[in-house]
Amino acid sequence: MKDNDKFGFKKVDCKINSKEGDNMTTVSMPAVEDVEYSTTEYIKGMQAYVKQLSSMPKDKLRKHSKRSLVESGIIDENGNFTEQYRYSDINYKGDNE
């Protein structure tokens, strides 16, 4: 077995009881330290992103936000919720009427 998986995490083997009883299944999973490091890096990245957004002028921020929502498939180019988020429009209007 390699020391690292395709994501670069160190592999740690743990034994899990299978339904057959005495048979054990080996599952490889990343070490806790690697998961914590990845989580910390993700949080730092999100904090930098929020700081960048906070420093944008409001008109540029609106354009950026709309583009992100369109690219994510949440709204269409006209600003309407897409089919899968249609219920959000109903909830949003209900809260603000």
N, C-alpha and C positions, 0 to 999 in steps of 0.2 A: 504494500500500500504506500502511496506517495505521502509525504509529510503535509503537503498543501493541496487544497481542492482547486477547482477552476477559478475561484474568486480570490485565491491567495490565502485563505484561512488555514490554520493548522488543523489537521483532522484529529478528532478525539473519538475513540471507539467506546460505545457504551452497549451493554448487553440488555436486551429487552425480552421478557418472557413471551413466548408465542402461545397461541391457543392450544397447541399440541401438548403443553405442559412442561416437560423437562427440556425441550429443545429451546435453545437461545438464538436470537437473531442479533447480529451485530449491525449497528447503525453508525455511520460516520456523521459527525456534526462538528461545527466550528467550535473552537475553544471560547470560553466565556470572555476572556480578555480581548479576543478579536471582535466579538460581537459588540462589546462595550466600546472599543475603539471606533468601530464603524458608526455606532450610534452617536458618539461624541462628535465625530467628523461631520455627520449629517446635520446635527444641531448647530454646529459652528457655521456650516454652509447656509443654513436657513436664517441664522441671525445676520449674516453678511447680506443676504438677499433682502431681508426686511429693512436693514439699514440703507441699502441702495434704493429701495422703493421710497423710503421716508425722505430721501434727499431729492427726489424727482419733483419737478414742477407738476401741479395738479393736472393740467391738460395732457402732459406727456404720460402721467400715471394712468389717467383714464384710458388713453389709447392702448397703453401696454396691458392694462387689465382686460380690456375688451378683447384684444388679440389673444391673450392667454385663454380666456373663456371660449372663444371661437375655436382655437386650436385644440382645446380639450373636449370639444363637442358638447359643451354645456349650453351655449347659445349659438344662434345662427348669425349671419352678417347683419341682420336687421335688429338684433338685440333681443329676439324672442327665444324662449327656452326651446331646446330641441325636444323631440318626442320623448326620449327617455327621462328628461327632466321636467316634463310638463307639469307634474304634480307640484314641483317647487313653485311654479308660477301661481298656482291656486293657493298654496300656503302663504306665499309672499303677499298676494293681494288681500287675503283674509286678515293678515296681521296688521296691514297698513290702511285699512278702510275705516 
